[in-house]
Amino acid sequence: MQFTSPTLRGNRFDLRSTRGNPVLVVFWATWCPACREEASAIKRMHERYGKDGLKVVGVSMDNDRQALADFAVEQDMDWPVTFTESAQNAGWNNPIAKHYQVRSIPSVFLLDEHGTIIANNLRGESEIESAILDYFAERP
C-alpha cells in the first residue's frame, strides 16, 4: 500500500521513506470535529513513540489549503501532511483514501516496518495506543 503525494509544505512524501519503521497513516480533515479532537492524541503518540521509531503521516481530506496550514501550525504537526490541490482529487476523491478504502474520518491505520497494514480504522487515543503497544510488544 505504497503512495507518493504532495505535502502541505510543497515537497513530496513517499511512504517508502518510512521503511523499517512502524507508521501511523492518519486520514482526517480540518472540517471534521472528531478529527480536530484526535489531532492532539496523534501528537501525543508521535511524541511518546517517535523515539522508538514510530512515524506519522497525515493524509488530509481538506479542500482548503489555508485552513489546513493554519491548523497544522496550531497543532504543531511536525510530520508530513499530504494535501492534494487538484479539485478532482481532493476530499473524498483523494486517491490515497480510495486506495485505503477510507469510508469515514478520522481513520487511522498502523503499518508495520514493511509497510503492511496491521491495524485499521483505529479510533480514539486508547485504541491507537493499544495497537502501537501491541506492535512494539511483538518486536524483539
N, CA, C and O of each residue as an XYZ file, in Angstrom:
560
protein
N       0.833     -1.196      0.000
C       0.000      0.000      0.000
C       0.877      1.259      0.000
O       0.730      2.133      0.854
N       1.763      1.328     -0.946
C       2.673      2.461     -1.046
C       1.983      3.643     -1.722
O       1.046      3.471     -2.500
N       2.468      4.849     -1.406
C       1.967      6.033     -2.097
C       2.993      7.146     -2.044
O       3.862      7.184     -1.173
N       2.870      8.039     -2.989
C       3.649      9.266     -3.050
C       2.642     10.385     -3.239
O       1.690     10.254     -4.009
N       2.857     11.497     -2.526
C       1.882     12.583     -2.610
C       2.539     13.915     -2.283
O       3.509     13.959     -1.526
N       2.015     15.010     -2.851
C       2.496     16.327     -2.450
C       2.108     16.607     -0.999
O       1.093     16.117     -0.503
N       2.937     17.402     -0.338
C       2.658     17.749      1.053
C       2.271     19.216      1.172
O       2.426     20.008      0.243
N       1.773     19.533      2.327
C       1.393     20.906      2.638
C       2.587     21.848      2.505
O       2.425     23.009      2.130
N       3.779     21.353      2.809
C       4.993     22.181      2.751
C       5.547     22.329      1.336
O       6.534     23.034      1.124
N       4.911     21.665      0.366
C       5.315     21.846     -1.019
C       6.270     20.799     -1.564
O       6.566     20.806     -2.758
N       6.761     19.898     -0.720
C       7.608     18.827     -1.235
C       6.761     17.585     -1.478
O       5.534     17.648     -1.409
N       7.405     16.460     -1.760
C       6.671     15.210     -1.982
C       7.007     14.245     -0.861
O       8.147     14.164     -0.403
N       5.993     13.518     -0.432
C       6.182     12.471      0.570
C       6.052     11.127     -0.125
O       5.123     10.902     -0.900
N       6.990     10.239      0.160
C       6.964      8.880     -0.375
C       6.927      7.932      0.819
O       7.846      7.928      1.637
N       5.888      7.142      0.921
C       5.738      6.226      2.053
C       6.930      5.275      2.167
O       7.252      4.816      3.263
N       7.581      4.978      1.049
C       8.761      4.097      1.100
C       9.864      4.676      1.970
O      10.724      3.935      2.446
N       9.856      5.983      2.186
C      10.884      6.615      3.024
C      10.762      6.204      4.490
O      11.675      6.445      5.280
N       9.662      5.597      4.850
C       9.454      5.179      6.247
C       9.796      3.704      6.458
O       9.685      3.202      7.576
N      10.208      3.004      5.401
C      10.527      1.578      5.520
C      11.461      1.345      6.702
O      12.386      2.119      6.953
N      11.196      0.269      7.410
C      11.984     -0.060      8.591
C      11.370      0.473      9.868
O      11.846      0.171     10.963
N      10.311      1.268      9.737
C       9.643      1.860     10.904
C       8.143      1.614     10.849
O       7.562      1.520      9.768
N       7.513      1.510     12.026
C       6.049      1.493     12.037
C       5.541      2.893     11.688
O       6.197      3.893     11.979
N       4.369      2.950     11.064
C       3.827      4.236     10.609
C       2.345      4.322     10.926
O       1.586      3.389     10.658
N       1.938      5.448     11.498
C       0.517      5.769     11.603
C       0.161      6.586     10.365
O       0.747      7.642     10.126
N      -0.789      6.106      9.584
C      -1.314      6.859      8.445
C      -2.682      7.365      8.889
O      -3.607      6.585      9.118
N      -2.789      8.681      9.006
C      -3.970      9.309      9.596
C      -4.752     10.061      8.520
O      -4.256     11.032      7.949
N      -5.966      9.613      8.250
C      -6.860     10.286      7.305
C      -7.756     11.214      8.109
O      -8.406     10.779      9.059
N      -7.797     12.487      7.738
C      -8.516     13.470      8.536
C      -8.783     14.729      7.709
O      -8.345     14.844      6.564
N      -9.510     15.668      8.315
C      -9.765     16.972      7.689
C     -10.040     17.999      8.779
O     -10.503     17.657      9.867
N      -9.751     19.246      8.478
C      -9.967     20.308      9.464
C     -11.445     20.566      9.719
O     -11.807     21.061     10.786
N     -12.312     20.238      8.752
C     -13.756     20.477      8.905
C     -14.443     19.376      9.710
O     -15.652     19.438      9.934
N     -13.692     18.377     10.143
C     -14.229     17.231     10.887
C     -13.944     17.420     12.378
O     -12.787     17.330     12.790
N     -14.978     17.680     13.206
C     -14.747     17.907     14.637
C     -14.010     16.754     15.331
O     -13.127     16.997     16.153
N     -14.358     15.522     15.012
C     -13.688     14.374     15.646
C     -12.211     14.315     15.245
O     -11.361     13.918     16.042
N     -11.915     14.711     14.015
C     -10.523     14.733     13.551
C      -9.727     15.788     14.310
O      -8.583     15.555     14.701
N     -10.336     16.933     14.510
C      -9.666     18.013     15.236
C      -9.359     17.571     16.660
O      -8.288     17.869     17.188
N     -10.296     16.859     17.282
C     -10.071     16.351     18.637
C      -8.959     15.309     18.651
O      -8.125     15.299     19.557
N      -8.945     14.441     17.657
C      -7.970     13.349     17.637
C      -6.561     13.835     17.303
O      -5.591     13.127     17.571
N      -6.432     15.018     16.727
C      -5.115     15.537     16.350
C      -4.173     15.609     17.544
O      -2.988     15.301     17.414
N      -4.680     16.007     18.700
C      -3.806     16.092     19.875
C      -3.376     14.707     20.348
O      -2.272     14.550     20.870
N      -4.231     13.703     20.173
C      -3.859     12.326     20.530
C      -2.763     11.819     19.595
O      -1.833     11.142     20.032
N      -2.874     12.145     18.320
C      -1.844     11.737     17.362
C      -0.521     12.397     17.738
O       0.531     11.760     17.685
N      -0.572     13.656     18.112
C       0.635     14.374     18.542
C       1.268     13.671     19.741
O       2.486     13.493     19.783
N       0.455     13.276     20.706
C       0.994     12.575     21.888
C       1.621     11.239     21.498
O       2.672     10.874     22.026
N       0.994     10.510     20.587
C       1.561      9.224     20.144
C       2.913      9.456     19.461
O       3.867      8.707     19.673
N       2.974     10.491     18.652
C       4.217     10.827     17.959
C       5.306     11.184     18.965
O       6.446     10.739     18.833
N       4.963     11.975     19.956
C       5.939     12.363     20.975
C       6.364     11.168     21.823
O       7.543     11.016     22.143
N       5.410     10.328     22.181
C       5.665      9.192     23.065
C       6.473      8.088     22.393
O       7.375      7.518     23.008
N       6.157      7.783     21.137
C       6.739      6.610     20.481
C       7.655      6.942     19.306
O       8.221      6.042     18.686
N       7.802      8.219     19.000
C       8.719      8.616     17.932
C      10.147      8.198     18.228
O      10.891      7.829     17.319
N      10.532      8.252     19.486
C      11.885      7.845     19.878
C      12.117      6.360     19.631
O      13.259      5.917     19.511
N      11.033      5.594     19.557
C      11.115      4.158     19.274
C      10.996      3.866     17.779
O      10.991      2.707     17.365
N      10.901      4.916     16.981
C      10.857      4.746     15.529
C       9.509      4.971     14.878
O       9.406      4.911     13.653
N       8.459      5.232     15.667
C       7.138      5.444     15.079
C       7.132      6.704     14.219
O       7.560      7.772     14.656
N       6.645      6.562     12.998
C       6.473      7.691     12.085
C       4.983      7.975     11.945
O       4.146      7.097     12.155
N       4.669      9.205     11.590
C       3.278      9.611     11.357
C       3.219     10.335     10.021
O       4.104     11.125      9.692
N       2.176     10.062      9.260
C       1.885     10.845      8.062
C       0.389     11.139      8.070
O      -0.435     10.241      8.244
N       0.058     12.400      7.881
C      -1.339     12.796      7.794
C      -1.765     12.872      6.339
O      -1.052     13.430      5.505
N      -2.917     12.315      6.036
C      -3.480     12.411      4.688
C      -4.720     13.293      4.809
O      -5.766     12.858      5.289
N      -4.581     14.535      4.366
C      -5.665     15.500      4.509
C      -6.735     15.298      3.444
O      -6.446     15.116      2.261
N      -7.975     15.337      3.906
C      -9.127     15.257      3.008
C      -9.687     16.662      2.761
O     -10.792     16.818      2.242
N      -8.914     17.672      3.140
C      -9.351     19.060      3.017
C      -9.370     19.541      1.572
O      -8.697     18.991      0.700
N     -10.159     20.583      1.349
C     -10.175     21.309      0.085
C      -9.530     22.685      0.247
O      -9.183     23.332     -0.742
N      -9.371     23.127      1.485
C      -8.906     24.478      1.792
C      -7.481     24.434      2.349
O      -7.272     24.105      3.516
N      -6.507     24.769      1.503
C      -5.101     24.727      1.906
C      -4.828     25.627      3.107
O      -4.105     25.226      4.018
N      -5.388     26.828      3.127
C      -5.089     27.765      4.210
C      -5.622     27.262      5.544
O      -4.931     27.358      6.558
N      -6.832     26.730      5.561
C      -7.382     26.169      6.804
C      -6.501     25.030      7.302
O      -6.250     24.910      8.501
N      -6.036     24.203      6.384
C      -5.152     23.097      6.743
C      -3.830     23.622      7.289
O      -3.355     23.152      8.323
N      -3.238     24.587      6.607
C      -1.962     25.153      7.046
C      -2.088     25.779      8.432
O      -1.225     25.577      9.286
N      -3.152     26.531      8.655
C      -3.366     27.165      9.958
C      -3.503     26.124     11.063
O      -2.923     26.277     12.138
N      -4.268     25.067     10.803
C      -4.480     24.030     11.814
C      -3.188     23.257     12.080
O      -2.890     22.928     13.228
N      -2.427     22.967     11.037
C      -1.164     22.242     11.209
C      -0.196     23.037     12.079
O       0.506     22.462     12.911
N      -0.155     24.348     11.894
C       0.698     25.204     12.725
C       0.165     25.238     14.154
O       0.927     25.094     15.110
N      -1.134     25.428     14.294
C      -1.776     25.481     15.614
C      -1.507     24.209     16.414
O      -1.286     24.272     17.624
N      -1.525     23.065     15.748
C      -1.323     21.769     16.415
C       0.146     21.342     16.439
O       0.470     20.276     16.962
N       1.029     22.160     15.879
C       2.458     21.858     15.838
C       2.714     20.483     15.220
O       3.455     19.668     15.768
N       2.091     20.246     14.081
C       2.269     18.967     13.381
C       3.647     18.967     12.729
O       3.884     19.675     11.750
N       4.537     18.177     13.276
C       5.893     18.138     12.737
C       6.145     16.858     11.945
O       7.274     16.373     11.866
N       5.086     16.325     11.366
C       5.172     15.163     10.489
C       4.605     15.562      9.127
O       3.922     16.580      9.018
N       4.879     14.774      8.096
C       4.349     15.114      6.770
C       2.817     15.093      6.749
O       2.185     14.187      7.292
N       2.248     16.096      6.118
C       0.798     16.164      5.907
C       0.588     16.288      4.401
O       0.968     17.288      3.791
N      -0.021     15.260      3.809
C      -0.244     15.311      2.364
C      -1.490     16.138      2.071
O      -2.450     16.160      2.841
N      -1.438     16.810      0.936
C      -2.553     17.660      0.523
C      -2.607     17.672     -0.995
O      -1.591     17.887     -1.655
N      -3.776     17.445     -1.542
C      -3.964     17.439     -2.990
C      -4.678     18.714     -3.407
O      -5.821     18.955     -3.017
N      -3.997     19.526     -4.200
C      -4.567     20.799     -4.664
C      -5.661     20.590     -5.704
O      -6.602     21.378     -5.792
N      -5.535     19.544     -6.474
C      -6.461     19.285     -7.568
C      -7.869     19.036     -7.042
O      -8.079     18.145     -6.219
N      -8.832     19.819     -7.515
C     -10.224     19.660     -7.070
C     -10.748     18.262     -7.368
O     -11.549     17.724     -6.603
N     -10.309     17.678     -8.460
C     -10.802     16.338     -8.808
C     -10.238     15.253     -7.899
O     -10.789     14.154     -7.842
N      -9.136     15.544     -7.178
C      -8.537     14.560     -6.277
C      -8.620     14.963     -4.811
O      -8.003     14.320     -3.961
N      -9.364     16.005     -4.503
C      -9.466     16.480     -3.125
C     -10.638     15.817     -2.413
O     -11.474     15.160     -3.034
N     -10.679     16.000     -1.113
C     -11.780     15.460     -0.314
C     -11.898     13.958     -0.471
O     -10.899     13.240     -0.432
N     -13.114     13.487     -0.646
C     -13.368     12.046     -0.747
C     -12.859     11.451     -2.055
O     -12.869     10.232     -2.226
N     -12.417     12.299     -2.976
C     -11.815     11.808     -4.218
C     -10.312     11.581     -4.084
O      -9.648     11.207     -5.051
N      -9.780     11.805     -2.893
C      -8.357     11.619     -2.653
C      -7.962     10.188     -3.033
O      -8.507      9.234     -2.478
N      -7.025     10.026     -3.968
C      -6.670      8.680     -4.417
C      -6.073      7.804     -3.318
O      -6.230      6.584     -3.348
N      -5.397      8.408     -2.358
C      -4.834      7.619     -1.253
C      -5.965      7.071     -0.393
O      -5.948      5.900     -0.012
N      -6.945      7.911     -0.088
C      -8.100      7.462      0.704
C      -8.860      6.366     -0.034
O      -9.322      5.405      0.581
N      -8.989      6.509     -1.333
C      -9.669      5.472     -2.118
C      -8.886      4.165     -2.067
O      -9.467      3.090     -1.915
N      -7.567      4.264     -2.195
C      -6.707      3.081     -2.168
C      -6.816      2.346     -0.828
O      -6.828      1.116     -0.783
N      -6.893      3.110      0.252
C      -7.018      2.522      1.592
C      -8.477      2.214      1.946
O      -8.758      1.715      3.036
N      -9.383      2.503      1.053
C     -10.815      2.267      1.239
C     -11.358      2.961      2.497
O     -12.110      2.376      3.277
N     -10.956      4.215      2.665
C     -11.418      5.015      3.800
C     -12.876      5.388      3.564
O     -13.224      5.934      2.518
N     -13.717      5.091      4.537
C     -15.152      5.359      4.427
C     -15.617      6.463      5.378
O     -16.681      7.053      5.191
N     -14.797      6.731      6.406
C     -15.131      7.784      7.368
C     -13.827      8.309      7.958
O     -12.789      7.649      7.911
N     -13.910      9.495      8.506
C     -12.745     10.083      9.163
C     -13.137     10.576     10.547
O     -14.298     10.919     10.767
N     -12.203     10.619     11.477
C     -10.815     10.219     11.307
C     -10.697      8.711     11.134
O     -11.504      7.938     11.651
N      -9.689      8.326     10.409
C      -9.394      6.910     10.217
C      -7.883      6.749     10.293
O      -7.140      7.384      9.544
N      -7.441      5.897     11.200
C      -6.012      5.720     11.449
C      -5.625      4.281     11.133
O      -6.273      3.334     11.577
N      -4.562      4.139     10.363
C      -4.009      2.837     10.010
C      -2.624      2.729     10.631
O      -1.873      3.704     10.652
N      -2.286      1.557     11.135
C      -0.930      1.296     11.609
C      -0.285      0.325     10.633
O      -0.804     -0.762     10.381
N       0.855      0.736     10.090
C       1.623     -0.100      9.176
C       2.864     -0.593      9.902
O       3.448      0.130     10.709
N       3.263     -1.823      9.614
C       4.481     -2.335     10.233
C       5.702     -1.831      9.463
O       5.581     -1.031      8.535
N       6.863     -2.307      9.862
C       8.113     -1.826      9.266
C       8.259     -2.184      7.786
O       9.130     -1.642      7.105
N       7.427     -3.079      7.287
C       7.453     -3.465      5.872
C       6.384     -2.733      5.055
O       6.302     -2.907      3.840
N       5.573     -1.921      5.720
C       4.508     -1.193      5.031
C       3.205     -1.956      4.944
O       2.300     -1.560      4.209
N       3.099     -3.054      5.690
C       1.884     -3.865      5.706
C       0.915     -3.323      6.746
O       1.319     -3.016      7.868
N      -0.347     -3.204      6.391
C      -1.358     -2.741      7.348
C      -1.549     -3.820      8.408
O      -1.883     -4.962      8.094
N      -1.331     -3.442      9.672
C      -1.533     -4.396     10.768
C      -2.708     -4.007     11.656
O      -3.170     -4.813     12.464
N      -3.191     -2.782     11.511
C      -4.399     -2.339     12.228
C      -5.014     -1.218     11.405
O      -4.305     -0.378     10.851
N      -6.354     -1.213     11.331
C      -7.001     -0.160     10.550
C      -8.250      0.350     11.249
O      -8.790     -0.272     12.164
N      -8.678      1.504     10.776
C      -9.855      2.176     11.333
C      -9.771      2.343     12.838
O     -10.766      2.206     13.551
N      -8.562      2.642     13.313
C      -8.368      2.891     14.740
C      -9.018      4.219     15.089
O      -8.924      5.186     14.333
N      -9.670      4.259     16.228
C     -10.344      5.486     16.680
C     -10.042      5.714     18.149
O     -10.096      4.782     18.952
N      -9.734      6.920     18.491
C      -9.521      7.283     19.885
C      -8.118      6.939     20.355
O      -7.487      5.999     19.872
N      -7.656      7.723     21.306
C      -6.285      7.584     21.788
C      -5.990      6.203     22.348
O      -4.935      5.639     22.057
N      -6.896      5.641     23.149
C      -6.604      4.346     23.774
C      -6.500      3.238     22.730
O      -5.641      2.363     22.850
N      -7.347      3.257     21.721
C      -7.291      2.227     20.677
C      -6.025      2.360     19.832
O      -5.399      1.362     19.477
N      -5.660      3.587     19.518
C      -4.443      3.825     18.739
C      -3.221      3.390     19.539
O      -2.347      2.688     19.029
N      -3.170      3.816     20.801
C      -2.014      3.467     21.628
C      -1.929      1.965     21.857
O      -0.832      1.407     21.864
N      -3.043      1.312     22.041
C      -3.055     -0.139     22.232
C      -2.451     -0.855     21.019
O      -1.671     -1.795     21.177
N      -2.806     -0.416     19.824
C      -2.256     -1.022     18.604
C      -0.748     -0.791     18.513
O      -0.003     -1.685     18.109
N      -0.302      0.402     18.887
C       1.131      0.708     18.871
C       1.864     -0.172     19.876
O       2.905     -0.748     19.561
N       1.321     -0.273     21.084
C       1.952     -1.098     22.118
C       1.993     -2.562     21.707
O       2.989     -3.243     21.948
N       0.929     -3.053     21.092
C       0.916     -4.435     20.594
C       2.020     -4.639     19.559
O       2.716     -5.654     19.571
N       2.170     -3.674     18.674
C       3.223     -3.767     17.657
C       4.589     -3.886     18.326
O       5.360     -4.791     18.005
N       4.894     -2.978     19.252
C       6.215     -2.992     19.887
C       6.413     -4.224     20.766
O       7.537     -4.709     20.897
N       5.349     -4.735     21.364
C       5.452     -5.927     22.213
C       5.833     -7.160     21.398
O       6.449     -8.087     21.925
N       5.474     -7.176     20.126
C       5.763     -8.325     19.265
C       7.141     -8.243     18.627
O       7.542     -9.160     17.909
N       7.872     -7.167     18.875
C       9.204     -6.987     18.300
C      10.248     -7.222     19.381
O      10.021     -6.920     20.553
N      11.419     -7.775     18.970
C      12.493     -8.015     19.964
C      13.048     -6.726     20.521
O      13.949     -6.753     21.359
